[in-house]
Amino acid sequence: MKIFVKAKPSSKKETVTPIDDSHFIIAVKAPAREGKATIAIAEALAAHCNVPFSRVRLVSGFSSKEKVFEIV
């Protein structure tokens, strides 16, 4: 299943806001440096979907605010 995420790094609060079944806005406290925000977003997405972190894979958008994850 592909999940489309709009990332909001360096936020004051960590939130996962679903738009529909496959689109989310995820805000994390981690900065957008060295992939820290991407990892935090993947962890938040895994927790929201009740799957292990190892099942969440980044498909595209490593250095973009628009990211596509896949849950395998």
Helices and strands as residue ranges (DSSP letters): E 2-8, E 15-18, E 23-27, H 36-49, G 53-55, E 56-60, E 66-71
